[in-house]
Amino acid sequence: MHTIRRFEPMLSSNEEKSRARSQRFSSVVDPLSDPHINGEYLAKNPSWHIEYSPWKAENVRRLLDKQKLQPRTICDVGCGVGEVLRQLQLKMDPECRFWGYDIAPAAIRLAHERENERLKVKVADFGEIETPRFDLLLVLEVIDHIEDYLGFLRMLRERAEWKIISFSLDITVQSAIRTGVFTRWREGLRHLHHFNEEIALDTLRHTGYEVVEHCYGPWPNQARGLSAALLKAIRGASFAISPELSVKLFGGCNLVVLAR
């Protein structure tokens, strides 16, 4: 049985030793052409995927509950419109404080609507700014958007005690045999890199992380049309029999990893 791990309050801002400051790292190659900054990504994804926020927040809570973790400070890197943080705030300890950072001005404009005394958001490239060291860092569906994702992961490692990182498991048998799938994800969703479970876990270990726990996050039911509904049914039935084989064959899940 795990004991509940509580965290001490974060040191005050004038205690410089609490600052997590690594070598500067920019996740943006060219601000003028970056679709998250210039509005192109918003035009292609006008909801900024807010409909997936409760699902993402539940994946986070599942891992925290399993490890009996009660962080007092949580930072979401690539927070989008901030709805994941809001969902977590509704269900977590009222003393917990939340921060969100994103390079996209359009997303943060929407995220400001969710700000309150304990939830703050800001337009920033996280590797370029100084922050306190957080108890928990969230990096949800972000890694595949970063050109230098190995450098990005190394930069994040010392910025928090715990990290929850989720990966889109794009590489499956089903996606590999369908023409144009990966280029559509690159054009529409800005997936510059593609992962399966093996590559994702090895990537974290390669960049110095200790993988503590990981699980699948089955996608919420967004099926539209007969073929999509059929694929959803196949995924559900196969996942009930063998989750690992089902994900390798048909996808339909993200990998959610708790690491130190």
N, C-alpha and C positions, 0 to 999 in steps of 0.2 A: 504494500500500500504506500503510495506517495504521500509525503507530508506536504502541506500547503506551503508554498514558497512565497512569502511576502517580500516586498522591496522597501528599502529605506527611502525616505523622501530625497528627491534630487537636490544636490548642493545648490546653494544660491549662486546667482549669476556672477558675483564678485569673487568666487572661489575658482580661480582659473584652472586648478588642477582637475576640476570636474569636466573641463572642456574636452570634447572628442574632436581633435583637429588632426587630420591626416594631410598628406600632400594633396594639393589642389587637384581636382579631377573634374573635367567638364564632360558631361554626357551629350553635349550638343556639338556637332561638327560644324554646321553652318546655320546660324539662327534664321537667316533670311529664307532658306530653303527647307527648314524643318517644318513638317506638316502640323505638328502639335502647336507650333508658335505662330505660323502664318495663316492659320484658319482652315487649311485644307482638311485636316483630320476631323474637325468639327463639321464641316460640310458633308463629309462621307459618313459620319457617325454622330448625328445631331443629338442623340440622347446621352452621348459620352458613356454609354453602357451602364447608366444608373440602375437599370432594371436588374442587373446582376449583383448589385451591392448587398442586399440582404443575404444572398447565397455566399458571397465572399466573407461577410462578417461572421456567418455561422461556421464556415470552415475554420476561421481564426479561433473562435470560441471553443470549437471542438478540441483543437490541439491544446489550448490553454487549460481547459478543464481536465483533459486526460493527464497532463503533467502537473496539475494542481498549482498552476502559476497565477499569481495575482499582481500583474504589473501596475505600477502607479503612474508611469509615463509611457505613452505610446505615440510613435511617429509613423506616419504613412508617407513613404517616398513614392511620388507619382500618384498622389491622392485623387486626381481627377476632380470631380465635383464635390468630394468630401462626404458622400453618403455612407461609405463604409465606416468612417469614423463616427458619424451620427448614429448609425445602427449599433455600433459597439457601445457608445456612450449611454444609450437607452438601457442597456442590459448589464453593464459592468458597475463596479464599485463607484459610488458617487464621488469618491476622493480622486479617482483616476483623471489624469489630464491628457489632452490629445493635441497633437500638432500634425499638420499636413502641408506638404510641399509639392509643387508641380511646376514644370517649365511652361505650361500652357496658360496664357492670360485668360483665354475664354473659359477654361474649366474653373479657374480660381474665382472669376467673377461670379459664377454660379455657386461655387463653394462658400463664398462669403455669406450667402443666405443662411447657412447652417452654423455659422460661428456663434459662440456664446462665451461665457466667462471661462469655461474649461476646454474649449475647442477653438483652436486658432489655425488659420491657413494662410499661405503666402506663396506668391510667385517666386520661385527660386530654383536654381540648379543645385541640388543638394550637395554635390561634391565641391561646390565653390563657396559654401558658406560655413560658418562656425556655429556649432550647436552644443548644448550640454550632451552628455552621454545618456541615452535613453535606456529605460528598462527593456523596451520591446520596439523593434523596427519592423514595419510591414512593407513588403515589396511584392505587390500582388499584380501579376500579369504585366510586369514592367521589363524584365530581363530581355525578352525577345525583341523589345523596341530599341535597345541600346546598342549602338554600333560596336563600341569596345566594351562588351559585357563582362569580360574577365577583369579588366581594370576597374569597372564599376563595382563588381562584387568585392574585389580586394579593398576598395575605398570604404565600402559599407561595413566591413567586418568589425572595426573597432568603434563604430558609432553607437553601439547598443550592446547590452549584455546578451539579449536573446533576439533572434530574427525569425520571422515567418515569411518564407519566400514561396510564391506559387509560380508554377510553370504551365503554360499551355502545352499539352502533349500532342503536338501537331503530327509527329511522325508515327504513322500506323500503317498497317497493310492496306487498309481501305483508302487512306489518303495517297499512298505511294502509287497506286494503280489508276488513280483518277487524274486525267489530264487537266492541268491548269490550276489545281487546288492551291499549291504553294505560292504561285504568282498572284492569285486572287487575294490570299491572306497578306501578301506583301503590299499589294496596291491598296486594298481596302482597310486593313487593320494595322499596317505598318509593322508586320512581323518580319524583322530582318534576319532572325535566327529561328531554327526549329529544333524541338527537343522531343526525346522520349524519356521514359523514366531513368534508364541507365545513364544516358548522357547528362541529364539534369543533376542526378546525385553525384556523378563523377566530377562534374563541373564545380559543384560546391566544395567537394573534398580537395580538388585541384587548387582552388583559390583559398584554402586554409580553414574551411569551416568544419566543425564537428556536427554531423547530422545526428540529431537526437531522436527524432520521430518524423514519420511522413505518412501520408494517407492520400487516397484519391478523393477528389471533390467532384462527384457526378454533376454534370451540367443541369441546371433547372430546365423544366419543360418549356422550350421555346419552339417546338416543332410546328412547322406550317407546311401544308400540302401533304399529299399522299405519300410521296417518297420519303419526306422527312419524318413523317409519323411512323412509317414502316421501319426506317433505320433506328428510330428511337425505341421501338418495340424490340428489335433485334438486340440492341445494346442492353436494354433492361433485362431481357431473358438470359443473355450470355453472362452479364455481370453477376447475376444471382448464382450462377453455376461456378464461374471462375473469374473473379475480378481482374486479375493480372492478365490472363489470356484475352479477356474481352477488350481491355484497354489496348493491348498490342494489336488486335485485329481491327476493332471498330472505333476506338477513341471514345469520345463522349465524356471525358474526365480531364480535370487538371490535377497536377501533383502539388500537394501542399506540404511544405517541409518546415519543421521546427529545427533551428540550428543555433549553434553558439560560435 
